Protein backbone atom coordinates (compact mmCIF):
# COMPACT_ATOMS: atom_id res chain seq x y z
CA UNK A 1 0.00 0.00 0.00
CA UNK A 2 1.50 3.33 -1.06
CA UNK A 3 2.06 5.98 1.57
CA UNK A 4 0.62 9.44 0.89
CA UNK A 5 3.25 12.14 1.35
CA UNK A 6 3.00 15.88 1.30
CA UNK A 7 4.95 17.52 -1.50
CA UNK A 8 4.91 20.93 0.22
CA UNK A 9 7.57 21.32 2.91
CA UNK A 10 6.17 22.46 6.26
CA UNK A 11 7.62 23.86 9.48
CA UNK A 12 6.92 21.75 12.57
CA UNK A 13 7.51 23.05 16.11
CA UNK A 14 8.24 20.32 18.70
CA UNK A 15 7.71 21.48 22.28
CA UNK A 16 8.99 19.09 24.98
CA UNK A 17 11.41 19.46 27.89
CA UNK A 18 12.65 15.86 27.51
CA UNK A 19 15.33 15.45 24.80
CA UNK A 20 14.52 11.74 24.40
CA UNK A 21 10.92 12.56 23.48
CA UNK A 22 12.08 15.21 21.02
CA UNK A 23 14.48 12.73 19.43
CA UNK A 24 11.72 10.10 19.14
CA UNK A 25 9.44 12.57 17.35
CA UNK A 26 12.22 13.49 14.93
CA UNK A 27 12.69 9.79 14.18
CA UNK A 28 8.96 9.35 13.59
CA UNK A 29 9.09 12.13 10.97
CA UNK A 30 12.47 11.28 9.47
CA UNK A 31 10.98 10.23 6.12
CA UNK A 32 9.38 13.64 5.60
CA UNK A 33 11.06 16.74 4.21
CA UNK A 34 9.63 19.04 6.83
CA UNK A 35 11.73 21.49 8.82
CA UNK A 36 11.63 20.68 12.56
CA UNK A 37 12.37 23.21 15.30
CA UNK A 38 12.48 22.56 19.04
CA UNK A 39 11.51 24.38 22.23
CA UNK A 40 12.04 23.03 25.74
CA UNK A 41 9.42 25.11 27.57
CA UNK A 42 6.21 27.01 26.90
CA UNK A 43 7.66 30.54 26.99
CA UNK A 44 10.37 29.59 24.52
CA UNK A 45 7.77 27.87 22.32
CA UNK A 46 5.64 31.02 22.00
CA UNK A 47 8.67 33.20 21.20
CA UNK A 48 9.84 30.67 18.60
CA UNK A 49 6.35 30.41 17.09
CA UNK A 50 6.31 34.18 16.48
CA UNK A 51 9.69 33.88 14.80
CA UNK A 52 9.21 30.85 12.53
CA UNK A 53 5.40 30.75 12.01
CA UNK A 54 5.02 26.96 12.29
CA UNK A 55 2.54 24.98 10.21
CA UNK A 56 2.00 22.45 13.02
CA UNK A 57 2.88 22.14 16.73
CA UNK A 58 3.64 18.89 18.59
CA UNK A 59 3.07 19.84 22.21
CA UNK A 60 3.83 18.15 25.52
CA UNK A 61 1.64 19.00 28.52
CA UNK A 62 3.89 18.68 31.58
CA UNK A 63 6.61 21.32 31.19
CA UNK A 64 8.24 24.00 33.37
CA UNK A 65 7.27 27.70 33.27
CA UNK A 66 4.10 27.09 31.18
CA UNK A 67 2.31 23.80 30.70
CA UNK A 68 0.99 22.66 27.34
CA UNK A 69 -2.57 23.79 28.04
CA UNK A 70 -1.41 27.36 28.64
CA UNK A 71 0.72 27.28 25.50
CA UNK A 72 -2.19 26.07 23.36
CA UNK A 73 -4.52 28.76 24.77
CA UNK A 74 -1.90 31.43 23.99
CA UNK A 75 -1.51 30.14 20.42
CA UNK A 76 -5.26 30.20 19.89
CA UNK A 77 -5.42 33.77 21.19
CA UNK A 78 -2.90 34.91 18.58
CA UNK A 79 -4.32 35.86 15.14
CA UNK A 80 -1.12 34.55 13.55
CA UNK A 81 -1.38 31.07 15.08
CA UNK A 82 -5.08 30.64 15.80
CA UNK A 83 -5.57 28.11 12.98
CA UNK A 84 -2.26 26.21 13.30
CA UNK A 85 -2.88 22.51 14.13
CA UNK A 86 -1.79 21.53 17.65
CA UNK A 87 -1.25 17.85 18.46
CA UNK A 88 -0.73 17.05 22.12
CA UNK A 89 1.90 14.33 22.65
CA UNK A 90 1.94 13.40 26.34
CA UNK A 91 2.16 10.61 28.89
CA UNK A 92 -1.11 11.76 30.47
CA UNK A 93 -3.74 9.20 29.54
CA UNK A 94 -6.61 10.41 31.71
CA UNK A 95 -9.84 11.17 29.85
CA UNK A 96 -10.25 14.47 31.72
CA UNK A 97 -6.87 15.64 30.43
CA UNK A 98 -7.86 14.69 26.88
CA UNK A 99 -11.11 16.63 27.18
CA UNK A 100 -9.25 19.66 28.50
CA UNK A 101 -6.77 19.44 25.63
CA UNK A 102 -9.58 19.77 23.11
CA UNK A 103 -11.28 22.50 25.15
CA UNK A 104 -8.21 24.74 24.98
CA UNK A 105 -8.04 24.30 21.19
CA UNK A 106 -6.05 21.14 20.53
CA UNK A 107 -6.66 19.31 17.25
CA UNK A 108 -5.46 15.86 18.27
CA UNK A 109 -4.06 13.86 21.21
CA UNK A 110 -1.37 11.15 21.20
CA UNK A 111 -0.24 9.33 24.33
CA UNK A 112 3.30 8.17 25.14
CA UNK A 113 4.76 5.72 24.40
CA UNK A 114 3.53 6.35 20.90
CA UNK A 115 3.65 4.52 17.61
CA UNK A 116 5.98 6.31 15.18
CA UNK A 117 3.83 5.31 12.22
CA UNK A 118 0.72 6.66 13.94
CA UNK A 119 2.38 10.00 14.79
CA UNK A 120 3.61 10.41 11.20
CA UNK A 121 0.13 9.62 9.85
CA UNK A 122 -1.59 12.10 12.19
CA UNK A 123 0.94 14.82 11.42
CA UNK A 124 0.54 14.36 7.68
CA UNK A 125 -3.26 14.33 7.89
CA UNK A 126 -3.43 17.57 9.90
CA UNK A 127 -0.76 19.24 7.79
CA UNK A 128 -2.53 18.37 4.57
CA UNK A 129 -5.78 19.90 5.81
CA UNK A 130 -4.04 23.00 7.18
CA UNK A 131 -1.91 23.67 4.12
CA UNK A 132 -4.87 23.12 1.81
CA UNK A 133 -6.88 25.61 3.89
CA UNK A 134 -4.02 28.12 3.65
CA UNK A 135 -3.88 27.60 -0.10
CA UNK A 136 -7.63 28.19 -0.44
CA UNK A 137 -7.40 31.27 1.78
CA UNK A 138 -4.61 32.62 -0.43
CA UNK A 139 -6.76 32.07 -3.53
CA UNK A 140 -9.71 33.75 -1.81
CA UNK A 141 -7.56 36.75 -0.85
CA UNK A 142 -6.32 37.08 -4.43
CA UNK A 143 -9.91 37.01 -5.65
CA UNK A 144 -10.89 39.68 -3.10
CA UNK A 145 -7.96 41.84 -4.19
CA UNK A 146 -8.95 41.36 -7.83
CA UNK A 147 -12.58 42.34 -7.19
CA UNK A 148 -11.43 45.31 -5.13
CA UNK A 149 -9.34 46.52 -8.06
CA UNK A 150 -12.25 45.78 -10.40
CA UNK A 151 -14.59 47.85 -8.23
CA UNK A 152 -12.13 50.73 -8.19
CA UNK A 153 -11.80 50.58 -11.97
CA UNK A 154 -15.57 50.49 -12.36
CA UNK A 155 -15.97 53.46 -10.00
CA UNK A 156 -13.43 55.41 -12.06
CA UNK A 157 -15.32 54.49 -15.23
CA UNK A 158 -18.66 55.52 -13.68
CA UNK A 159 -17.22 58.84 -12.57
CA UNK A 160 -15.87 59.43 -16.05
CA UNK A 161 -19.24 58.46 -17.54
CA UNK A 162 -21.03 60.88 -15.23
CA UNK A 163 -18.68 63.65 -16.32
CA UNK A 164 -18.94 62.77 -20.00
CA UNK A 165 -22.75 62.73 -19.85
CA UNK A 166 -23.19 65.82 -17.69
CA UNK A 167 -20.85 67.97 -19.78
CA UNK A 168 -22.79 67.84 -23.08
CA UNK A 169 -26.10 67.96 -21.18
CA UNK A 170 -24.96 71.14 -19.48
CA UNK A 171 -24.23 72.65 -22.89
CA UNK A 172 -27.70 71.62 -24.11
CA UNK A 173 -29.27 73.16 -21.03
CA UNK A 174 -27.30 76.38 -21.50
CA UNK A 175 -28.28 76.54 -25.19
CA UNK A 176 -31.95 76.05 -24.27
CA UNK A 177 -31.66 78.83 -21.68
CA UNK A 178 -30.13 81.22 -24.23
CA UNK A 179 -32.85 80.38 -26.76
CA UNK A 180 -35.52 80.94 -24.11
CA UNK A 181 -34.10 84.38 -23.32
CA UNK A 182 -34.06 85.37 -26.97
CA UNK A 183 -37.62 84.21 -27.70
CA UNK A 184 -39.44 85.31 -24.56
CA UNK A 185 -42.32 86.58 -26.66
CA UNK A 186 -42.71 83.29 -28.54
CA UNK A 187 -44.86 81.08 -26.30
CA UNK A 188 -44.41 77.98 -28.47
CA UNK A 189 -40.61 78.12 -28.57
CA UNK A 190 -40.53 78.99 -24.88
CA UNK A 191 -42.54 75.84 -24.16
CA UNK A 192 -40.11 73.74 -26.23
CA UNK A 193 -37.09 75.12 -24.36
CA UNK A 194 -38.75 74.25 -21.07
CA UNK A 195 -39.31 70.72 -22.35
CA UNK A 196 -35.61 70.44 -23.28
CA UNK A 197 -34.62 71.71 -19.85
CA UNK A 198 -36.80 69.14 -18.06
CA UNK A 199 -35.58 66.32 -20.30
CA UNK A 200 -31.96 67.20 -19.49
CA UNK A 201 -32.75 67.06 -15.77
CA UNK A 202 -34.39 63.65 -16.23
CA UNK A 203 -31.28 62.25 -17.94
CA UNK A 204 -28.97 63.67 -15.27
CA UNK A 205 -31.13 62.20 -12.51
CA UNK A 206 -31.25 58.82 -14.24
CA UNK A 207 -27.45 58.67 -14.56
CA UNK A 208 -27.07 59.60 -10.88
CA UNK A 209 -29.64 56.97 -9.88
CA UNK A 210 -28.01 54.19 -11.90
CA UNK A 211 -24.64 55.09 -10.38
CA UNK A 212 -26.17 54.80 -6.91
CA UNK A 213 -27.66 51.41 -7.74
CA UNK A 214 -24.30 50.01 -8.83
CA UNK A 215 -22.73 51.16 -5.56
CA UNK A 216 -25.64 49.74 -3.59
CA UNK A 217 -25.40 46.32 -5.21
CA UNK A 218 -21.72 46.04 -4.27
CA UNK A 219 -22.52 46.75 -0.62
CA UNK A 220 -20.23 49.77 -0.42
CA UNK A 221 -22.70 52.55 0.16
CA UNK A 222 -23.88 52.60 3.79
CA UNK A 223 -21.67 53.97 6.59
CA UNK A 224 -23.48 54.01 9.92
CA UNK A 225 -22.81 56.21 12.94
CA UNK A 226 -24.67 57.03 16.20
CA UNK A 227 -27.45 59.47 15.33
CA UNK A 228 -29.75 61.45 17.63
CA UNK A 229 -33.11 60.50 16.16
CA UNK A 230 -35.53 63.30 17.01
CA UNK A 231 -33.75 66.30 15.39
CA UNK A 232 -32.73 64.10 12.47
CA UNK A 233 -36.32 62.98 11.76
CA UNK A 234 -37.71 66.47 12.37
CA UNK A 235 -35.33 67.86 9.75
CA UNK A 236 -36.45 65.23 7.22
CA UNK A 237 -40.10 66.09 7.84
CA UNK A 238 -39.38 69.82 7.52
CA UNK A 239 -37.49 69.37 4.24
CA UNK A 240 -40.48 67.58 2.64
CA UNK A 241 -43.38 69.54 4.12
CA UNK A 242 -43.41 72.31 1.48
CA UNK A 243 -43.35 69.86 -1.45
CA UNK A 244 -46.21 67.82 0.03
CA UNK A 245 -48.41 70.80 0.88
CA UNK A 246 -47.70 72.47 -2.47
CA UNK A 247 -49.67 69.60 -4.01
CA UNK A 248 -52.67 70.31 -1.80
CA UNK A 249 -51.93 67.31 0.46
CA UNK A 250 -52.04 67.38 4.26
CA UNK A 251 -48.75 66.29 5.83
CA UNK A 252 -48.93 64.79 9.31
CA UNK A 253 -45.86 63.89 11.37
CA UNK A 254 -45.96 61.75 14.52
CA UNK A 255 -42.63 61.59 16.39
CA UNK A 256 -44.05 61.58 19.93
CA UNK A 257 -42.66 58.10 20.64
CA UNK A 258 -39.07 59.30 20.04
CA UNK A 259 -37.34 60.57 23.19
CA UNK A 260 -35.28 63.77 22.74
CA UNK A 261 -31.94 62.09 23.54
CA UNK A 262 -32.57 58.73 21.84
CA UNK A 263 -29.74 57.61 19.52
CA UNK A 264 -29.58 54.92 16.86
CA UNK A 265 -26.86 53.54 14.62
CA UNK A 266 -27.70 54.81 11.10
CA UNK A 267 -26.32 56.21 7.90
CA UNK A 268 -28.24 59.53 8.11
CA UNK A 269 -27.99 60.58 4.42
CA UNK A 270 -29.16 57.17 3.26
CA UNK A 271 -32.08 56.92 5.72
CA UNK A 272 -33.01 60.43 4.59
CA UNK A 273 -32.95 59.05 1.04
CA UNK A 274 -35.19 56.13 2.05
CA UNK A 275 -37.82 58.36 3.66
CA UNK A 276 -37.50 60.90 0.85
CA UNK A 277 -38.22 58.21 -1.73
CA UNK A 278 -41.22 56.93 0.24
CA UNK A 279 -42.67 60.41 0.81
CA UNK A 280 -42.04 61.38 -2.82
CA UNK A 281 -43.72 58.18 -3.94
CA UNK A 282 -46.71 58.94 -1.71
CA UNK A 283 -47.01 62.46 -3.16
CA UNK A 284 -46.97 61.04 -6.68
CA UNK A 285 -49.96 58.77 -6.03
CA UNK A 286 -52.02 60.96 -3.70
CA UNK A 287 -54.40 63.54 -5.14
CA UNK A 288 -55.01 66.99 -3.71
CA UNK A 289 -57.11 66.80 -0.54
CA UNK A 290 -55.43 63.58 0.57
CA UNK A 291 -53.16 62.96 3.56
CA UNK A 292 -49.63 61.63 4.02
CA UNK A 293 -48.52 60.57 7.51
CA UNK A 294 -44.94 59.99 8.68
CA UNK A 295 -44.75 57.99 11.94
CA UNK A 296 -41.60 56.89 13.78
CA UNK A 297 -41.03 54.90 16.97
CA UNK A 298 -38.54 52.56 18.63
CA UNK A 299 -39.97 49.25 19.82
CA UNK A 300 -38.06 46.17 21.03
CA UNK A 301 -34.74 47.70 19.94
CA UNK A 302 -36.06 48.31 16.44
CA UNK A 303 -36.51 51.66 14.73
CA UNK A 304 -39.88 51.63 12.97
CA UNK A 305 -40.67 54.27 10.34
CA UNK A 306 -43.84 54.31 8.27
CA UNK A 307 -45.15 56.50 5.47
CA UNK A 308 -48.92 56.17 4.94
CA UNK A 309 -50.98 57.85 2.24
CA UNK A 310 -54.62 58.04 1.20
CA UNK A 311 -53.79 57.69 -2.48
CA UNK A 312 -54.87 55.29 -5.22
CA UNK A 313 -53.32 52.20 -3.61
CA UNK A 314 -51.58 49.21 -5.21
CA UNK A 315 -53.16 46.17 -6.83
CA UNK A 316 -52.72 42.96 -4.74
CA UNK A 317 -50.83 41.19 -7.53
CA UNK A 318 -48.30 44.05 -7.65
CA UNK A 319 -47.43 44.20 -3.94
CA UNK A 320 -44.61 41.66 -4.24
CA UNK A 321 -43.12 43.42 -7.25
CA UNK A 322 -43.09 47.10 -6.28
CA UNK A 323 -39.50 46.88 -4.94
CA UNK A 324 -38.13 45.42 -8.18
CA UNK A 325 -35.99 47.52 -10.49
CA UNK A 326 -37.96 49.48 -13.10
CA UNK A 327 -41.26 47.92 -12.02
CA UNK A 328 -44.21 50.28 -12.38
CA UNK A 329 -47.59 48.93 -11.43
CA UNK A 330 -51.01 49.98 -12.65
CA UNK A 331 -51.42 53.68 -11.96
CA UNK A 332 -47.64 54.14 -11.85
CA UNK A 333 -47.45 53.71 -15.62
CA UNK A 334 -49.34 56.96 -16.04
CA UNK A 335 -47.04 58.90 -13.68
CA UNK A 336 -43.53 60.20 -14.24
CA UNK A 337 -40.66 58.22 -12.73
CA UNK A 338 -37.95 55.69 -13.43
CA UNK A 339 -39.35 52.85 -11.33
CA UNK A 340 -36.15 52.86 -9.22
CA UNK A 341 -37.12 54.82 -6.09
CA UNK A 342 -38.57 51.90 -4.12
CA UNK A 343 -35.81 49.57 -5.31
CA UNK A 344 -33.15 51.96 -3.99
CA UNK A 345 -35.05 52.37 -0.71
CA UNK A 346 -35.15 48.60 -0.22
CA UNK A 347 -31.43 48.17 -0.96
CA UNK A 348 -30.53 50.90 1.56
CA UNK A 349 -32.75 49.31 4.21
CA UNK A 350 -31.22 45.87 3.59
CA UNK A 351 -27.73 47.32 4.03
CA UNK A 352 -28.88 48.52 7.45
CA UNK A 353 -29.85 44.85 8.15
CA UNK A 354 -33.48 46.02 8.16
CA UNK A 355 -36.72 45.18 6.40
CA UNK A 356 -39.28 47.09 4.33
CA UNK A 357 -42.79 46.05 3.37
CA UNK A 358 -45.98 47.59 2.07
CA UNK A 359 -49.64 47.22 2.94
CA UNK A 360 -52.16 48.63 0.49
CA UNK A 361 -55.77 48.66 -0.58
CA UNK A 362 -56.83 49.92 -3.99
CA UNK A 363 -58.66 53.23 -3.68
CA UNK A 364 -57.78 53.67 0.01
CA UNK A 365 -54.01 54.16 0.03
CA UNK A 366 -50.74 52.49 0.96
CA UNK A 367 -48.48 52.22 4.01
CA UNK A 368 -44.75 51.52 3.63
CA UNK A 369 -43.09 50.30 6.84
CA UNK A 370 -39.32 50.26 7.46
CA UNK A 371 -37.79 48.48 10.48
CA UNK A 372 -34.10 48.68 11.36
CA UNK A 373 -32.59 46.68 14.26
CA UNK A 374 -30.34 48.30 16.81
CA UNK A 375 -26.71 47.33 16.24
CA UNK A 376 -25.29 44.95 18.85
Secondary structure, DSSP 8 states (H G I E B T S, - for coil): ------SS--EEEEE-S-HHHHHHHHHHTTTS--EEEEESSHHHHHHHHHHH--SEEEE-SS-SSS-HHHHHHHHHHSTTTTTSEEEEEES---HHHHHHHHHTT-SEEEESS--HHHHHHHHHHHHHHHHHHHHHHHHHHHHHHHHHHHHHHHHHHHHHHHHHHHHHHHHHHHHHHHHHHHTTT-HHHHHHHHHHHHHHHHHHHHHHHHHHHHHHHTT-S---EEEEHHHHHHHHHHHHHHHHHHTT-EEEEE-TTS-TT-EEEE-HHHHHHHHHHHHHHHHHT--TT-EEEEEEEEETTEEEEEEEE-SS---GGGTTTTTSTT---GGGGGS---S-HHHHHHHHHHHTT-EEEEEEETTTEEEEEEEEE---
